[in-house]
Every structure is written in structure tokens, then in C-alpha cells.
Amino acid sequence: MGVVITKPALDHFPPMFLLGMRFVFSAAILVWFFRPPWAEMKQIFWASLIGSTLMYGLMFNGLKLIDASLMIIVVQLQVPFASLLAWITFKDRLGWRRTLGVVMAFAGVILIAGSPEEQSALLGISLVIMGAFVWAAGQMLFKRLSGMGGLRLVTWVAVMAGPPLLLGSWIFEHGQLEALYTATTVHWLTVFYLVLVLTVIGYSCWYFLLARYDINQVVPFLFVELQSLEALSQAQIDLTKLQRLLQEGFPSYIHIYCRDVKDFDIRCRMFAPLDGVPEDPATGSANAALIALLSHCDQRSDLEDKWKISQGSEIGRPSVLHGRAQKIGGTVNEVNLGGYSVMVCKGTISI
């Protein structure tokens, strides 16, 4: 969503100038409330230089050259890059399934970048790919700093990132003053969104999660355990109340489940109505996170459990997922999930 909202302002302001304003304004709001972390200032400088200044410079210059829809696809390489670097830096376990997923992600982007329709956008795609790698590298540095608190870290990253971006804009870009004079209300609302929503609120939440979880384990699901299959089958989403929960900081993805159902360890349902998914018949990300959570909460310090999960029966599209979780010394260090697939539909789109 951030990419789509940012695109109009990016078409008006020079990229580095827009980003410089984003971080300078964020710093101006927050710097009065948090003391400088002098002991970590050198680490913050390098983390902000790599994970903010350089990364956003690459990303936004790439976005200026390609459609937002294409960038949304290519930028997903942040995740496989982060998985590889976490494996190298923090010795996170990859496993053959995650490795296969990483390979498939890279293959998909190569396929897109190599298609004749996108040759003119190859430079933009390349910049976004480089930005995705630099983002992943930055997260390794930010994770080492995330114990200092989300808002405090956001504050001093913004202080460090803003001036270099404005300096780079002064050297390499032009038209900044004209862009300021001719900016419309929509452009300034986008800047406000970048400052308050994406930087102050968004990155505070992100660094809070980085301090507590592995990089690949931050998943926005609300899990609710029900006591009976009857309650599970009758459950419905009240959109009005869901909107109220969102304002209180709850995630929009609702995953409800009950345990020890006949022939299954878990029977579940997943709702994402605000993303156009009234109910999903099979959700790998939610169920992988769920069995990781249940294993974490299990009192045993060591376990290796297998899970048989049923989903989708309530909407006439039953699916069966098989999961496995391993816990050693009180830490869940591996979760696997899989199942069989069937053809649901096929068709041809002519453009």
C-alpha cells in the first residue's frame, strides 16, 4: 500500500529530496523526546546509511522508472535476501523447503525482468533488486540495535538518514524548489503519510518486532482458539468491530481454530475481508505461524511434533495441511508446512 500511495508524490518530487524531507520531518517531530544513544551512535550511523539512505535511494529511484505494480512484485526479494543473510549472520536455519522458496523467488523475478514487455524498465528493476538486497543487509544491522526501543531507534535513524539524502539530492537532482512551490494538497498529504504512518508508526512497530522475533517470523495474524467445532463453524466476521480493533492496533488477518477435532490436530478458518478475501481455504503462512506459536507455548523444552490441519470445509473447499515443528532448549527453531494441490481454475487473459 505504501508503494501505491507514494507513487504520486514521487512523480512530483525528486526521489532523494522526497526521502530527505520524510526523515528530516520525522526527526523534527521525535528528537525532543529521546536522548541520544551515544554508545550506539556509530552503529546507528552505519545502519541508517545502509538500511535507510542507500536503500531508499535505490528503491525510490527504481520506483520512478517502473510501475508501482511491478515494484510490488520485485521488492518481495527483500524476504529471500533477508533469509539468506540471516542464515549467514545469525545462523538461522534455512532447510531445503525455504531454500527452494528462495530459488523460486529469484527465478520469478528473473522471468519478469527478462520478458520483452519489461526491457525498458530493466534499469528500474535492477535498482529495486539492489535496494531489496541493501534493505536485507540493513535489517541485520537494525536487529542488533532493536533492543534500544522502537521509537528511540526510529528517531536517531531519521536524524542520521535525512541530511545525507538532502545532500545527495542537492548534488544529483534538480527542480526541488519548483516542486515545493507547485505541490498540491495530495502531494503534501503523501509526505504526511510517509512521515507519520510509514516512518514514526510503521518503523516503530517493525523495530519492536525485530527485537523479539527472528526476521522471518514477523507475521500479522490474530489467533483465536475456540472450544468447539460448532463455535468454529458458526463464526462470522463483524466488519464494524474489526475496523474498531484495527484502530486499537490489532491485525486484520483473523485465524480461528479448535484443537483435537476428529481425524485432525487442528481445524481452522482464516479471514482477511479487508484484503478482499472473505475466507481462505488454505493458508500456509497463518498455519505455520500457528503451530510455531503453539509449540512455543508448550511447556516441554524439547519437542518435535507433527500436525494435521483441516481448513476450508465451511466454504466447500476442504484442504488438508501437514505441519511439523521442532523445539530445542525452549526455542522453536524449525517449522515446516505443506500439502497437496489441485487445479481450481484456469483461463487465458488477452491483452
Protein Blocks (a to p, Z undefined) as FASTA:
>chain_A
ZZmmmmmmmmmpcfklmmmmmmmmmmmmmmmmpccdfklmmmmmmmmmmmmmmmmmmmmm
mmmmpcfklmmmmmmmmmmmmmmmmmmmnopafbjmlmmmmmmmmmmmmmmmmpmklmmm
mmmmmmmmmmmmmmmmmmmmmmmmmmnojklmmmmmmmmmmmmmmmmmmmmgghklmmmm
mpcfklmmmmmmmmmmmmmmmmmmmmmmmmmmcfklcccddddddfbfklmmmpccdfkl
mmmmmmnopafbdcdddehiehiabdcddddfknopabafbdfklmmmmmmmmmmmpmbf
bdcddddddehjlnopacddddddddeehiafbdcdddddddfbdcdddZZ
